[in-house]
Amino acid sequence: MIGRKVPNVTFRTRVRDESIEGPNPFRWQDMTSDDYFKGKRVVLFSLPGAFTPTCSTYQLPDFEKLFPDFQAAGVDDIYCMSVNDAFVMNAWAKGQNLQNVKVIPDGSGEFTRKMGMLVNKDNLGFGMRSWRYAAVINDGVVEKWFEEEGFSDLCETDPYGVSSPQNILENIREEAKAA
């Protein structure tokens, strides 16, 4: 994965539009891989599903809290991706009171599949979802890779640790010290 360019994908997102009146002031906006990754250094973390326990209790809130530390370590943005649609991802971001981490809906799983991280989670009633992983991506190229062990279809467990924000931040800091 390291040294590999991220796949070129168009994501169907929903963005707030103040010109739209009513209870749903959002419009569709296509965003590409370049829109998210070109010309900046970012952390992307991908997980099995919005609103799920590990993701909602630890991973996403900890990335949100540690955002200033990531910025100090040379990271421009942090993105959370899941094989969920834009409506689900936006509702989850709102429910988590996100100010710093941005969500990317990979509704059809195209990006996840092209990254080689799409797994079958039918045993949990999820269908096709992302394996839990994270990457530091610099100008669209994978610089660091953090994949949870046990990658497989129908996995009975949900490993978490390698892709934790604490582990990634420590890795970035250690590399900076060594340089």
Short mmCIF file of the C-alpha atoms (twelve columns), coordinates in Angstrom:
data_MODEL
# 
_entry.id   MODEL 
# 
loop_
_atom_site.group_PDB 
_atom_site.id 
_atom_site.type_symbol 
_atom_site.label_atom_id 
_atom_site.label_alt_id 
_atom_site.label_comp_id 
_atom_site.label_asym_id 
_atom_site.label_seq_id 
_atom_site.Cartn_x 
_atom_site.Cartn_y 
_atom_site.Cartn_z 
_atom_site.pdbx_PDB_model_num 
ATOM 1   C CA . MET A 1   0.000   0.000   0.000  1 
ATOM 2   C CA . ILE A 2   2.781   2.440   0.860  1 
ATOM 3   C CA . GLY A 3   3.711   4.464   -2.202 1 
ATOM 4   C CA . ARG A 4   0.416   3.682   -3.939 1 
ATOM 5   C CA . LYS A 5   -1.806  6.478   -5.264 1 
ATOM 6   C CA . VAL A 6   -5.341  6.427   -3.876 1 
ATOM 7   C CA . PRO A 7   -8.053  5.404   -6.354 1 
ATOM 8   C CA . ASN A 8   -9.758  8.098   -8.389 1 
ATOM 9   C CA . VAL A 9   -13.386 7.993   -7.249 1 
ATOM 10  C CA . THR A 10  -16.340 10.395  -7.235 1 
ATOM 11  C CA . PHE A 11  -18.168 10.536  -3.915 1 
ATOM 12  C CA . ARG A 12  -21.835 11.599  -3.727 1 
ATOM 13  C CA . THR A 13  -22.009 13.991  -0.788 1 
ATOM 14  C CA . ARG A 14  -24.683 16.213  0.712  1 
ATOM 15  C CA . VAL A 15  -23.719 19.755  1.721  1 
ATOM 16  C CA . ARG A 16  -25.636 22.463  3.534  1 
ATOM 17  C CA . ASP A 17  -27.018 25.121  1.180  1 
ATOM 18  C CA . GLU A 18  -28.502 28.188  2.857  1 
ATOM 19  C CA . SER A 19  -30.440 29.051  -0.319 1 
ATOM 20  C CA . ILE A 20  -32.626 25.977  0.221  1 
ATOM 21  C CA . GLU A 21  -35.547 26.513  2.572  1 
ATOM 22  C CA . GLY A 22  -37.304 23.871  4.596  1 
ATOM 23  C CA . PRO A 23  -36.321 21.052  6.919  1 
ATOM 24  C CA . ASN A 24  -33.603 19.609  4.641  1 
ATOM 25  C CA . PRO A 25  -31.386 22.488  3.435  1 
ATOM 26  C CA . PHE A 26  -28.863 20.236  1.685  1 
ATOM 27  C CA . ARG A 27  -27.927 19.649  -1.941 1 
ATOM 28  C CA . TRP A 28  -25.968 16.956  -3.724 1 
ATOM 29  C CA . GLN A 29  -22.325 17.732  -4.412 1 
ATOM 30  C CA . ASP A 30  -19.923 15.396  -6.158 1 
ATOM 31  C CA . MET A 31  -16.455 15.313  -4.608 1 
ATOM 32  C CA . THR A 32  -13.491 13.499  -6.127 1 
ATOM 33  C CA . SER A 33  -10.468 11.822  -4.615 1 
ATOM 34  C CA . ASP A 34  -8.440  14.849  -5.724 1 
ATOM 35  C CA . ASP A 35  -10.803 17.182  -3.842 1 
ATOM 36  C CA . TYR A 36  -9.959  15.335  -0.632 1 
ATOM 37  C CA . PHE A 37  -6.341  14.282  -1.093 1 
ATOM 38  C CA . LYS A 38  -4.536  16.467  -3.641 1 
ATOM 39  C CA . GLY A 39  -1.954  18.924  -2.353 1 
ATOM 40  C CA . LYS A 40  -2.247  18.118  1.352  1 
ATOM 41  C CA . ARG A 41  -1.212  15.611  3.990  1 
ATOM 42  C CA . VAL A 42  -4.189  13.900  5.584  1 
ATOM 43  C CA . VAL A 43  -5.141  10.987  7.782  1 
ATOM 44  C CA . LEU A 44  -7.890  8.786   6.375  1 
ATOM 45  C CA . PHE A 45  -9.459  6.223   8.636  1 
ATOM 46  C CA . SER A 46  -12.070 3.798   7.427  1 
ATOM 47  C CA . LEU A 47  -14.350 1.678   9.547  1 
ATOM 48  C CA . PRO A 48  -17.176 -0.860  9.277  1 
ATOM 49  C CA . GLY A 49  -20.094 1.457   9.933  1 
ATOM 50  C CA . ALA A 50  -21.365 4.761   11.208 1 
ATOM 51  C CA . PHE A 51  -23.083 4.613   14.603 1 
ATOM 52  C CA . THR A 52  -21.345 1.336   15.522 1 
ATOM 53  C CA . PRO A 53  -19.966 0.979   19.087 1 
ATOM 54  C CA . THR A 54  -16.169 1.049   18.654 1 
ATOM 55  C CA . CYS A 55  -16.345 3.701   15.950 1 
ATOM 56  C CA . SER A 56  -18.703 5.979   17.885 1 
ATOM 57  C CA . THR A 57  -17.236 5.489   21.367 1 
ATOM 58  C CA . TYR A 58  -13.499 5.503   20.694 1 
ATOM 59  C CA . GLN A 59  -12.162 5.938   17.190 1 
ATOM 60  C CA . LEU A 60  -14.089 8.927   15.838 1 
ATOM 61  C CA . PRO A 61  -14.252 10.905  19.138 1 
ATOM 62  C CA . ASP A 62  -10.538 10.365  19.775 1 
ATOM 63  C CA . PHE A 63  -9.572  11.574  16.296 1 
ATOM 64  C CA . GLU A 64  -11.763 14.627  16.914 1 
ATOM 65  C CA . LYS A 65  -10.094 15.345  20.291 1 
ATOM 66  C CA . LEU A 66  -6.568  14.812  18.966 1 
ATOM 67  C CA . PHE A 67  -7.020  16.928  15.827 1 
ATOM 68  C CA . PRO A 68  -4.846  19.809  17.147 1 
ATOM 69  C CA . ASP A 69  -2.052  17.320  17.910 1 
ATOM 70  C CA . PHE A 70  -2.271  15.921  14.390 1 
ATOM 71  C CA . GLN A 71  -2.128  19.456  12.980 1 
ATOM 72  C CA . ALA A 72  0.981   20.168  15.058 1 
ATOM 73  C CA . ALA A 73  2.502   17.000  13.560 1 
ATOM 74  C CA . GLY A 74  1.934   18.238  9.991  1 
ATOM 75  C CA . VAL A 75  -1.494  16.793  9.146  1 
ATOM 76  C CA . ASP A 76  -3.859  19.150  7.300  1 
ATOM 77  C CA . ASP A 77  -7.120  17.193  7.561  1 
ATOM 78  C CA . ILE A 78  -8.565  14.044  9.067  1 
ATOM 79  C CA . TYR A 79  -11.193 12.105  7.112  1 
ATOM 80  C CA . CYS A 80  -13.460 9.356   8.349  1 
ATOM 81  C CA . MET A 81  -14.774 7.031   5.641  1 
ATOM 82  C CA . SER A 82  -17.371 4.315   5.792  1 
ATOM 83  C CA . VAL A 83  -19.414 2.317   3.308  1 
ATOM 84  C CA . ASN A 84  -22.499 4.333   4.244  1 
ATOM 85  C CA . ASP A 85  -24.458 6.906   2.258  1 
ATOM 86  C CA . ALA A 86  -24.172 10.676  2.677  1 
ATOM 87  C CA . PHE A 87  -27.367 10.899  4.754  1 
ATOM 88  C CA . VAL A 88  -26.057 8.403   7.319  1 
ATOM 89  C CA . MET A 89  -22.573 9.936   7.444  1 
ATOM 90  C CA . ASN A 90  -23.945 13.463  7.895  1 
ATOM 91  C CA . ALA A 91  -26.335 12.356  10.652 1 
ATOM 92  C CA . TRP A 92  -23.485 10.560  12.417 1 
ATOM 93  C CA . ALA A 93  -21.187 13.603  12.125 1 
ATOM 94  C CA . LYS A 94  -23.951 15.796  13.554 1 
ATOM 95  C CA . GLY A 95  -24.613 13.349  16.387 1 
ATOM 96  C CA . GLN A 96  -20.898 13.273  17.213 1 
ATOM 97  C CA . ASN A 97  -20.703 17.116  17.173 1 
ATOM 98  C CA . LEU A 98  -17.772 17.003  14.770 1 
ATOM 99  C CA . GLN A 99  -15.907 20.249  14.267 1 
ATOM 100 C CA . ASN A 100 -12.596 18.959  12.918 1 
ATOM 101 C CA . VAL A 101 -12.924 15.483  11.414 1 
ATOM 102 C CA . LYS A 102 -14.671 15.403  8.046  1 
ATOM 103 C CA . VAL A 103 -16.738 12.428  6.906  1 
ATOM 104 C CA . ILE A 104 -16.592 10.846  3.466  1 
ATOM 105 C CA . PRO A 105 -19.521 8.678   2.349  1 
ATOM 106 C CA . ASP A 106 -18.404 5.703   0.261  1 
ATOM 107 C CA . GLY A 107 -21.994 4.577   -0.275 1 
ATOM 108 C CA . SER A 108 -21.326 2.018   -2.983 1 
ATOM 109 C CA . GLY A 109 -17.986 0.930   -1.523 1 
ATOM 110 C CA . GLU A 110 -16.133 1.821   -4.719 1 
ATOM 111 C CA . PHE A 111 -13.165 3.529   -3.018 1 
ATOM 112 C CA . THR A 112 -13.013 0.825   -0.353 1 
ATOM 113 C CA . ARG A 113 -13.082 -1.931  -2.982 1 
ATOM 114 C CA . LYS A 114 -10.345 -0.257  -5.033 1 
ATOM 115 C CA . MET A 115 -8.234  0.084   -1.875 1 
ATOM 116 C CA . GLY A 116 -8.608  -3.690  -1.407 1 
ATOM 117 C CA . MET A 117 -10.402 -3.249  1.922  1 
ATOM 118 C CA . LEU A 118 -13.980 -4.298  1.099  1 
ATOM 119 C CA . VAL A 119 -15.135 -7.277  3.187  1 
ATOM 120 C CA . ASN A 120 -18.354 -9.226  3.563  1 
ATOM 121 C CA . LYS A 121 -19.989 -8.627  6.947  1 
ATOM 122 C CA . ASP A 122 -23.245 -10.490 6.219  1 
ATOM 123 C CA . ASN A 123 -22.762 -12.359 9.497  1 
ATOM 124 C CA . LEU A 124 -23.493 -9.048  11.254 1 
ATOM 125 C CA . GLY A 125 -26.277 -8.018  8.876  1 
ATOM 126 C CA . PHE A 126 -24.061 -5.299  7.365  1 
ATOM 127 C CA . GLY A 127 -23.418 -6.618  3.871  1 
ATOM 128 C CA . MET A 128 -20.251 -5.367  2.180  1 
ATOM 129 C CA . ARG A 129 -18.280 -2.954  4.386  1 
ATOM 130 C CA . SER A 130 -14.801 -1.626  4.981  1 
ATOM 131 C CA . TRP A 131 -12.201 -3.424  7.011  1 
ATOM 132 C CA . ARG A 132 -10.909 -1.112  9.733  1 
ATOM 133 C CA . TYR A 133 -7.748  0.669   8.549  1 
ATOM 134 C CA . ALA A 134 -6.091  4.065   8.449  1 
ATOM 135 C CA . ALA A 135 -3.528  5.750   6.235  1 
ATOM 136 C CA . VAL A 136 -1.460  8.888   6.134  1 
ATOM 137 C CA . ILE A 137 -1.888  10.179  2.601  1 
ATOM 138 C CA . ASN A 138 0.409   12.846  1.213  1 
ATOM 139 C CA . ASP A 139 -0.731  14.527  -2.008 1 
ATOM 140 C CA . GLY A 140 -2.825  11.489  -2.926 1 
ATOM 141 C CA . VAL A 141 -0.109  8.913   -2.208 1 
ATOM 142 C CA . VAL A 142 -0.180  6.500   0.742  1 
ATOM 143 C CA . GLU A 143 2.702   7.437   3.035  1 
ATOM 144 C CA . LYS A 144 1.830   5.225   6.031  1 
ATOM 145 C CA . TRP A 145 -0.549  2.285   6.394  1 
ATOM 146 C CA . PHE A 146 -2.316  1.013   9.543  1 
ATOM 147 C CA . GLU A 147 -4.439  -2.092  8.959  1 
ATOM 148 C CA . GLU A 148 -6.104  -4.077  11.721 1 
ATOM 149 C CA . GLU A 149 -5.085  -7.726  11.811 1 
ATOM 150 C CA . GLY A 150 -7.348  -10.560 10.744 1 
ATOM 151 C CA . PHE A 151 -8.591  -9.113  7.429  1 
ATOM 152 C CA . SER A 152 -11.291 -11.509 6.252  1 
ATOM 153 C CA . ASP A 153 -14.865 -11.905 5.175  1 
ATOM 154 C CA . LEU A 154 -17.391 -12.821 7.864  1 
ATOM 155 C CA . CYS A 155 -14.935 -11.982 10.657 1 
ATOM 156 C CA . GLU A 156 -16.398 -12.674 14.088 1 
ATOM 157 C CA . THR A 157 -14.351 -9.947  15.787 1 
ATOM 158 C CA . ASP A 158 -13.781 -6.234  15.253 1 
ATOM 159 C CA . PRO A 159 -10.087 -5.684  15.955 1 
ATOM 160 C CA . TYR A 160 -9.106  -2.163  16.975 1 
ATOM 161 C CA . GLY A 161 -5.773  -0.729  18.017 1 
ATOM 162 C CA . VAL A 162 -3.441  -0.464  15.039 1 
ATOM 163 C CA . SER A 163 -5.704  2.169   13.425 1 
ATOM 164 C CA . SER A 164 -6.312  4.079   16.658 1 
ATOM 165 C CA . PRO A 165 -5.539  7.794   16.543 1 
ATOM 166 C CA . GLN A 166 -3.112  7.402   19.435 1 
ATOM 167 C CA . ASN A 167 -1.066  4.801   17.529 1 
ATOM 168 C CA . ILE A 168 -1.038  6.815   14.302 1 
ATOM 169 C CA . LEU A 169 -0.073  10.047  16.074 1 
ATOM 170 C CA . GLU A 170 2.741   8.312   17.954 1 
ATOM 171 C CA . ASN A 171 4.001   6.829   14.676 1 
ATOM 172 C CA . ILE A 172 3.992   10.242  12.959 1 
ATOM 173 C CA . ARG A 173 5.803   11.843  15.920 1 
ATOM 174 C CA . GLU A 174 8.426   9.072   16.079 1 
ATOM 175 C CA . GLU A 175 9.155   9.468   12.388 1 
ATOM 176 C CA . ALA A 176 9.506   13.235  12.804 1 
ATOM 177 C CA . LYS A 177 11.983  12.727  15.686 1 
ATOM 178 C CA . ALA A 178 14.019  10.292  13.599 1 
ATOM 179 C CA . ALA A 179 14.195  12.771  10.733 1 
# 
